[in-house]
Amino acid sequence: MVLPLLFLGQWDLDKPNAPGHRKIPMKPSSGMRKTPSWIFVGAQPSSGSTLLARLLTSVPGFTGIEDRCEGQWLTPQLYNGETRWNPPVPENFDEIRPIWLEACRTRARNARVVVEKSPPNLCRMHRLMEAFSEFPQSLVLLTRHPLAICASWSQRYPPEVVQCNWCPYGRVDLPDAAAYFRFLGKICGERFAMQADLHEVSDIWISYEDLTSDPETVLGSVLDASKVRERREPIGAPIGDFADRNRGLIETLSTSARASIVEGLAPYAGALERFGYRIE
């Protein structure tokens, strides 16, 4: 029998938890500050990172080095389908770093903080942050209910796209819907494991549920955790829609699709529990 995926404690679709979880300060960077500080966001696709980036870049002096705050699109070796989510593939940060810093000097010339949220950074975050270690930097982890993530993926990424862009170990056989949804659960679980691996070096962990429930408080929590002190104005409509869409997404999944996703997530129960989710 496949058991449902549940929240622990306050983690419930109807009970948003308090913003700002574990906060572990990162070691300050040494040397002269030659570029804006960096806020790296460790988040899976479809977990709310676009909302978070929009919130952060609403602060004067905060920007991204690219329209989506995703530097991956400036460097083909980071968005190539075969290597995009493949941790063992060594990235040449001697090539990537100057491209990103040049973007800082041009696009983000007057910025004091750069927000970088490329989802594939999850599988190379340690190496990425080391490459920029001379600059002040913070790491924000952002999570979301895994069933909502997988439901969103199923609406946006058909099997052929998942096979081409999200399979670090080569093309997999997805002969039917059950195999497809099981594989989505597996990918989601793997990425939760990547986030769990980053938990101890993060400055703050927040959730999509936090973000949609109280974006102003989340903004303050992130700025405080990253040691950035800013005068903040109340959030207005131009920043975007912060409605929680979890329930609507999850309800689009059939019973069999949910069961297959949970089956794919099962081997990663420990990583899910690290962030307040469990399979029963």
Helices and strands as residue ranges (DSSP letters): E 5-7, E 37-43, H 49-56, E 62-63, G 71-74, H 76-79, H 93-106, E 113-116, G 119-124, H 125-131, E 137-143, H 146-156, H 159-165, H 177-198, G 199-201, E 204-207, H 208-213, H 215-225, G 237-239, H 246-250, H 255-265, G 266-268, H 269-274, E 277-279
